Amino acid sequence: MSQSITPLAKPRGSSGAFGDKLFEWLCRGAGLLVLALLGAIILTLFVGGLPAFREFGLQFLWSTAWQPVEGRENYGALVPVLGTIVTSILAILIAVPAAFGIAFYLTELAPPWLRQPVGTAIELLAAIPSIIFGMWGLFVLVPIIQNYIQLPFGETLSGLPLVGAIFDSNNFAGTSVFAASIVLAIMILPFIAATMRDVFLQVPPVYKESAYGLGATRWEVMRGVVIPYTRVSVVGGIMLGLGRALGETMAVTFVIGNANRIFTSIFDPSTTIASVVAMEFPESLMGSLKQSSLLALGFLLFVISFIVLATSRWLLRSRLK
C-alpha cells in the first residue's frame, strides 16, 4: 500500500529568503569591489603616466635615458623593464628547483618527526620583512658573491664562446643583477615550496601505492603520478612567486646597484621598475614630468604582471583541454 509523501512545510516568514539574498549580494559586491579596485588602480596609473606617454611617445618604451635635470628632462623605460624581467626570470630559475627539492623531501623522504619542523621553518621564512632580506643581502650575500662567485666563476666562464660576455664584468662593488636575483629567489622560495608541498600531499595515496606496486621508484612516482596530478597547482604556485618577484622593491633596491644603464653581464649593476619608483618618487614634484614618468613605469609593471599571469592561465587552460 503506497503512502503519499507530505511536502515539507515552508518556513514561516521571509527571514530565510532575505538572509540568502543578502548573503548573495554581499558576495557579489565583494567580487565587484575587487574589479572596481583593479580598474581604479589601472586608471590612476594610466592617467598619471599619460603626460609622459604624450611627451615621449612609443620611444619611452625602448629609450635608455633617465635625465631628471630641469630643462633637459628625458626619461625612458627600457633599463628598468629589462632589469625587472631578467632578475625575476633568474630568481624563478634558481628558486623552482630548490622549492621542488624541498617539497619532494618533505613529502617523500623526510622522517615524520622532521616534516613539521622543516615545513614550519619554510613558512616562517615567508614572514621575514623584505627590508631585512635587503640588509642581509647587502652586508652578507653581496661580499660572498663578489669574492667567491663573481671573481673565480666570472674569470673562468667569461672565456666561453657566445655566452662568455654574460659573466664578464668590471664591476667591483658587488651589487649586481645576480645578487638581486639570489635575494629574490630566497624570498619567493617559501611561497613556491609551501604550495608544492601542500599539493603533493593532496595526491590520493592509492595512486602512488599502485605505482609502487608496479615497481616504480620514488622519482618515477613523482614524475609519472604526482607531477601530472598537481601540475595546475604547481604552476599556480610558481606564478605566485613570479608575481612577488616582479613587484619586490626594497630588497632589490639594496643589492641591485641602482644604475640606470643597460647591463651586459649578470654581475653588472642595474635597476628595476619598483626600485626606480621607490628611489625617485619622493623627490618628484607633484604634476611634474618626472612623476608622470614614474607613474608610467608603474603602469608598465602592471601590464607586465598581467601578461605573465594571463600567459600562465592560457598555458594551463590548453593543458586541461
Secondary structure, 3 states (H helix, E strand, C coil): CCCCCCCCCCCCCCHHHHHHHHHHHHHHHHHHHHHHHHHHHHHHHHHHHHHHHHHHCCHHHHCCCEECCCCCCEECCHHHHHHHHHHHHHHHHHHHHHHHHHHHHHHHHCCHHHHHHHHHHHHHHCCCCHHHHHHHHHHHHHHHHHHHHHHHHHHHHCCCCCCHHHCCCCCCCCCCHHHHHHHHHHHHHHHHHHHHHHHHHCCCHHHHHHHHHCCCCHHHHHHHHHHHHHHHHHHHHHHHHHHHHHHCCHHHHHHCECCCCCCCCCCCCECCHHHHHHHHHHHCCCCCHHHHHHHHHHHHHHHHHHHHHHHHHHHHHHHHC
